[in-house]
């Protein structure tokens, strides 16, 4: 398959996945504030984003980000602006955070999924990470073959899916208790909003 040191890849990938970051905060926020269902949608969205980056890396499109300052800056600022937008909209949102009506929750769930996809996909650091990380575990003779990239990307995505599913289960279990404490949920939303804005600013100042 062109893959080398696969066991090392698994261990290293796991350490990267469990390290707190934008994806982790996004999943935790959705799981605690809206329950396990929102956490599942957020997890699926992030996994989709990982697969998008895998496809880009596999077919060499991510190479453009590493070689073109203009392309990198474009994706960077789009991603940063989106995170800031998410943060500001969450901070000033007056919508109830914990909903019980399934008919009302359907639309936010779709929005949660799309927000997770965009949050991951529009982060150029993820694209560059994949482009720099995956080749370390691909045989030099197969470096231009898309298959090893795809296999490593799918493995990484499945590991992330499993980890975020665990986070969703435990964090979502708190959601029921928090329904009796609306003030906590409101402040959680405000806090996560500030975190998203700060992360957007951090991405904006990211250098290649």
Secondary structure, 3 states (H helix, E strand, C coil): CCECCHHHHHHHHHHHHHCCCHHHHHHHHHHHHHCHHHHHHHHHHHHHHHHHHHHHHHCCCHHHHHHCHHHHHHHHHHHHHHHHHHHHHHHHCCCCCCCCCHHHHHHHHHHHHHHHHHHHHCCHHHHHHHHHHHHHHECHHHCCCHHHHHHHHHHHHHHHHHHHHHHHHHHHCCHHHHCCCHHHHHHHHHHHHHHHHHHHHHHHCCCC
